[in-house]
Amino acid sequence: MGSGVWDLLLAACALMLVLEGLLPFFSPAAWRRLFEQATRLSDGQIRFLGLSSMLLGVVLLLLFWG
């Protein structure tokens, strides 16, 4: 992998952190409720959400970068 790929990966991780920080910054109470609800999910539900998130990410990458 060239340094351009690493730069792009680092930028993507930085953007992910910015996006994930928006809800707790703007609405901590809503973030807390969402987090509490997430702790009540079963392992299977969490795995399904994780798989769905990964598949959506791959589809978006293929649509916009592929």
C-alpha distances in whole Angstrom, upper triangle without the diagonal:
4,7,8,6,7,11,11,11,13,15,16,17,19,21,21,23,25,26,27,29,31,34,35,35,37,39,39,42,40,37,39,41,38,36,40,40,36,38,40,38,38,35,35,35,32,30,31,30,26,26,27,25,22,23,24,21,19,22,21,18,19,22,20,17,17
4,5,6,7,9,10,11,13,15,16,17,19,20,22,23,25,26,28,29,31,34,35,35,37,39,39,42,41,38,40,42,39,38,41,41,38,40,42,40,40,37,37,37,34,32,33,32,29,28,29,27,24,25,26,22,21,23,22,19,20,22,20,17,18
4,5,5,6,9,10,10,12,14,15,16,18,20,21,23,24,26,27,29,32,33,32,35,37,37,40,39,36,38,40,38,36,40,40,37,39,42,40,40,37,38,37,34,33,34,32,29,29,30,27,24,26,26,22,22,24,23,19,21,23,21,18,19
4,5,5,6,9,10,10,12,14,15,16,18,20,21,22,24,26,27,30,31,31,33,35,36,39,37,35,37,39,36,35,39,39,36,38,41,39,39,37,37,36,33,32,32,31,28,28,28,25,23,24,24,20,20,22,20,17,18,20,18,14,16
4,5,5,6,9,10,10,12,14,15,16,18,20,21,22,24,26,29,30,30,32,34,34,37,36,33,35,37,34,33,37,37,33,35,38,36,36,33,33,33,30,28,29,27,24,24,25,22,19,21,21,17,16,19,18,14,16,18,16,13,14
4,5,5,6,9,10,11,12,14,15,17,18,20,21,23,25,27,28,28,31,33,33,36,34,31,33,36,33,31,35,35,32,34,36,35,35,32,33,32,29,28,29,27,24,24,25,22,20,22,22,18,18,21,19,16,18,21,18,16,17
4,5,5,6,9,10,11,12,14,15,17,18,20,21,23,26,27,27,29,31,31,35,33,30,33,35,32,31,35,35,32,34,37,35,36,34,34,33,30,29,30,28,25,26,26,23,21,23,22,19,19,21,19,16,19,21,18,15,18
4,5,5,6,9,10,10,12,14,15,16,18,20,21,24,26,25,27,30,30,33,31,29,31,33,30,30,33,33,30,32,35,33,34,32,32,31,28,27,27,25,23,23,23,20,18,20,19,15,16,18,16,13,15,17,14,12,15
4,5,5,6,9,10,11,13,14,15,16,18,20,23,24,24,26,28,28,31,30,27,29,31,28,27,31,31,28,29,32,30,31,29,29,28,25,24,25,23,20,20,21,18,16,18,17,14,14,17,15,12,15,17,15,13,16
4,5,5,6,9,10,11,12,14,15,17,19,22,22,22,25,27,27,30,29,25,28,30,27,26,30,30,28,29,32,31,32,30,30,29,26,25,26,24,21,22,23,19,18,20,20,16,17,20,18,16,19,20,18,16,19
4,5,5,6,9,10,11,12,14,15,17,20,21,21,23,25,25,29,27,24,27,29,27,26,30,30,28,30,33,31,32,31,31,30,26,26,27,24,22,23,23,19,18,20,19,15,17,19,16,14,18,19,16,15,18
4,5,5,6,9,10,11,12,14,16,18,20,20,22,24,24,27,25,22,25,27,24,24,27,27,25,27,30,28,29,27,28,26,23,23,23,20,18,19,19,15,14,17,15,12,13,16,13,11,15,16,14,13,16
4,5,5,6,9,10,10,12,15,17,18,18,21,22,22,25,24,21,23,25,22,21,25,25,23,24,27,26,27,25,26,25,21,21,22,19,17,18,19,15,14,17,16,13,15,18,16,14,18,19,17,16,19
4,5,5,6,9,10,11,13,16,16,16,18,21,21,24,23,20,23,25,23,22,25,26,24,26,29,28,29,28,29,27,24,24,25,22,20,22,21,18,17,20,19,16,18,20,18,17,20,21,19,18,21
4,5,5,6,9,10,11,14,15,15,17,19,20,23,21,19,22,24,21,21,25,25,23,25,28,27,29,27,28,26,23,23,24,20,19,20,20,16,16,19,17,14,16,18,15,15,18,19,16,16,20
4,5,5,6,9,10,12,14,14,16,18,18,21,19,16,19,21,18,18,21,22,19,22,24,23,25,24,24,22,19,20,20,17,15,17,17,13,13,16,14,12,15,17,14,14,18,18,17,17,20
4,5,5,6,9,11,12,12,14,16,16,19,18,15,17,20,17,17,20,21,19,21,24,23,25,24,25,23,20,21,22,19,17,19,19,16,16,19,18,15,18,20,18,18,22,22,20,21,24
4,6,5,7,10,11,10,12,15,15,18,17,15,18,20,18,18,21,22,21,23,26,25,28,27,28,25,22,24,24,21,19,22,21,17,18,21,19,17,20,21,18,19,22,22,20,21,24
4,5,5,8,10,10,11,13,14,17,15,13,16,18,16,16,20,20,18,21,24,23,25,25,25,23,20,21,21,18,17,19,18,14,16,18,16,14,18,19,16,17,21,20,19,20,23
4,6,7,8,9,11,12,12,15,13,10,13,15,13,13,16,17,15,17,20,20,22,22,23,20,17,19,19,16,15,18,17,14,16,18,16,15,18,20,18,19,22,22,21,22,25
4,6,6,6,9,10,10,13,13,10,13,15,14,13,17,18,17,19,22,22,25,24,26,23,20,22,23,19,19,22,21,17,19,22,20,19,22,24,21,22,26,26,24,25,28
4,6,5,6,8,10,13,11,10,13,15,14,14,18,18,18,20,23,23,26,26,27,24,22,24,24,20,20,23,21,18,20,23,20,19,23,24,21,22,26,25,23,25,28
4,5,5,6,7,9,8,6,10,11,10,11,14,15,15,17,20,20,23,24,25,22,20,22,22,18,19,22,21,18,20,23,20,20,24,24,22,24,27,26,25,27,30
4,6,5,4,8,8,5,8,11,10,10,13,15,15,17,19,20,23,24,26,23,20,23,24,20,20,24,23,20,22,25,23,22,26,27,25,26,30,29,28,30,32
4,6,6,10,10,9,11,14,14,14,17,19,19,20,23,24,27,28,29,26,24,26,27,23,23,26,25,22,25,27,25,24,28,29,26,27,31,30,29,30,33
4,6,9,9,9,12,14,14,15,18,19,19,21,24,24,28,29,30,27,25,27,27,24,24,27,26,23,26,28,25,24,28,29,26,28,31,30,29,30,34
4,6,5,6,9,10,11,12,14,16,17,19,21,22,25,27,28,25,23,26,26,22,23,27,25,23,26,28,25,25,29,29,27,29,32,31,30,32,35
4,6,5,6,9,10,10,12,14,15,17,19,20,24,25,27,24,22,25,26,22,23,26,25,23,26,28,26,26,30,30,28,30,34,33,32,34,36
4,5,5,6,9,10,11,12,14,16,17,19,23,25,26,23,22,25,25,22,24,27,26,24,27,29,27,27,31,32,30,32,35,35,34,36,38
4,5,5,6,9,10,11,12,14,16,17,21,23,24,21,19,23,23,19,21,24,23,21,24,26,24,24,28,29,27,29,32,32,31,33,36
4,5,5,6,9,10,10,12,15,16,19,20,22,19,17,20,21,17,18,22,21,19,22,24,22,22,26,27,25,27,30,30,29,31,34
4,5,5,6,9,10,11,13,15,18,20,22,19,17,21,22,19,20,23,23,21,24,26,25,25,29,30,28,30,33,33,33,34,37
4,5,5,6,9,10,11,13,17,19,21,18,16,20,20,18,19,23,22,20,24,26,24,25,29,29,28,30,33,33,33,35,37
4,5,5,6,9,10,11,15,16,18,15,13,17,17,14,16,19,18,17,20,22,21,21,25,26,25,27,30,30,30,31,33
4,5,5,6,9,10,14,15,17,14,12,16,17,14,15,19,18,17,20,22,21,22,25,26,26,27,30,31,30,32,34
4,5,5,7,9,13,15,17,15,13,17,18,16,17,21,21,20,22,25,24,25,28,29,29,31,33,34,34,35,37
4,5,5,7,11,13,15,12,11,15,16,13,16,19,18,18,21,23,22,23,26,27,27,29,32,32,32,34,36
4,5,5,9,10,12,9,8,12,13,11,12,15,15,15,18,20,20,20,23,25,25,26,29,30,30,31,33
4,6,8,10,12,11,9,13,15,13,14,17,18,18,20,22,23,23,26,28,28,29,32,33,33,34,36
4,7,9,12,10,10,13,14,14,15,18,19,19,21,23,24,25,27,29,29,31,33,34,35,36,37
4,7,8,6,6,10,11,10,12,15,15,16,18,20,20,22,24,25,26,28,30,31,32,33,34
4,5,5,6,9,10,11,12,14,15,17,19,20,21,23,25,26,27,29,30,32,33,34,35
4,5,5,6,9,10,10,12,14,15,16,18,20,21,22,24,26,27,29,30,31,32,33
4,5,5,6,9,10,10,12,14,15,16,18,20,21,22,24,26,27,28,30,31,31
4,5,5,6,9,10,10,12,14,15,16,18,20,21,22,24,26,27,28,30,30
4,5,5,6,9,10,10,12,14,15,16,18,20,21,22,24,26,27,28,28
4,5,5,6,8,10,10,12,14,15,16,18,20,21,22,24,26,26,26
4,5,5,6,8,10,10,12,14,15,16,18,20,21,22,24,25,25
4,5,5,6,9,10,10,12,14,15,16,18,20,21,22,23,24
4,5,5,6,9,10,11,12,14,15,16,18,20,21,22,22
4,5,5,6,9,10,11,12,14,15,17,18,20,20,21
4,5,5,6,9,10,11,12,14,15,16,18,19,20
4,6,5,6,9,10,11,12,14,15,16,17,18
4,5,5,6,9,10,10,12,14,15,16,16
4,5,5,6,9,10,11,12,14,15,15
4,5,5,6,9,10,10,12,14,14
4,5,5,6,9,10,11,11,12
4,5,5,6,9,10,10,10
4,5,5,6,9,10,10
4,5,5,6,8,9
4,5,5,5,7
4,6,5,4
4,6,6
4,6
4
